[in-house]
Amino acid sequence: MTKGPRLGRGRTAEVFVWGDDRALKLFFDWAPAAWVEAEAARTRAAHAAGLAAPAVEGVVEVDGRRGIVFERVEGPTLLNRIAAQPWRLAWAARRLAELQAQMHAVPAPDFPSQREELERKIRSLPDEAATVKERALAALAQLPDGDSLCHGDFHPDNVVLTARGPIVIDWAATVRGHPLADAARTSLLLQVGAVPPGTPGRWLIEAGRALFHRLYLRRYLQLRRAARTQLEVWRLPIAAARLEEGIPEERAWLLALVRERLRR
């Protein structure tokens, strides 16, 4: 089968039309085969658990690159909906929290360990970040384990609003772990980076993002019956692990957050 028009592009892969009702996530040739197999297996397991994950047809090779064939999910992402209908921001923030809380109610005994993934990323930081590594690992060691299914990259652009309801995509980082660590990761993703100076409506975008983040956290903690302080203790290891991912435009913001946490 020949791939159709490109639907999107991310850091590790491109997505193409594949037949009448499927999509092909085609990884760049530098992506290890293990990444492809892991994402396919994790998405398949999430779908089998009854979560709002796309069905997986299989792993293929196209043009010398490995890819995953999914059922095609069509509709705007939650982020697109907010941009098109900003008056629905509060609804969208609550919906994001509700979807994540539902996910965290599902046990995930066969998924990789969240703690081990965080430790691996923190230990992989460069030697000049020795203090960050030491303090982040010490903080992580004091935090509780969990056995909930945690998406690992849950944010509004990974929720597609289809005709049959929201579908969550990009399950590559899914792990077994503590729900509040996953929520802390989402909180970080909602805050990371700044709107570039000179962007039209910059102040309005920043204000809207801050409000979305506040409403998301309020609703999530309400559903989980958790206190904000219980989530805050995850911020240092989560931010240190994010630093390891090496995203240049986030580095300064993350370093500032990590340094602020180290002063506590």
Secondary structure as GFF3:
##gff-version 3
##sequence-region A 1 264
A	DSSP	beta_strand	6	9	.	.	.	ID=ss1
A	DSSP	beta_strand	13	18	.	.	.	ID=ss2
A	DSSP	beta_strand	22	27	.	.	.	ID=ss3
A	DSSP	alpha_helix	33	48	.	.	.	ID=ss4
A	DSSP	beta_strand	56	62	.	.	.	ID=ss5
A	DSSP	beta_strand	65	71	.	.	.	ID=ss6
A	DSSP	alpha_helix	78	84	.	.	.	ID=ss7
A	DSSP	three_ten_helix	86	88	.	.	.	ID=ss8
A	DSSP	alpha_helix	89	104	.	.	.	ID=ss9
A	DSSP	alpha_helix	114	123	.	.	.	ID=ss10
A	DSSP	three_ten_helix	127	129	.	.	.	ID=ss11
A	DSSP	alpha_helix	130	141	.	.	.	ID=ss12
A	DSSP	beta_strand	148	150	.	.	.	ID=ss13
A	DSSP	three_ten_helix	156	158	.	.	.	ID=ss14
A	DSSP	beta_strand	159	162	.	.	.	ID=ss15
A	DSSP	beta_strand	165	168	.	.	.	ID=ss16
A	DSSP	beta_strand	175	177	.	.	.	ID=ss17
A	DSSP	alpha_helix	179	191	.	.	.	ID=ss18
A	DSSP	alpha_helix	202	224	.	.	.	ID=ss19
A	DSSP	alpha_helix	228	232	.	.	.	ID=ss20
A	DSSP	alpha_helix	235	244	.	.	.	ID=ss21
A	DSSP	alpha_helix	248	262	.	.	.	ID=ss22
###
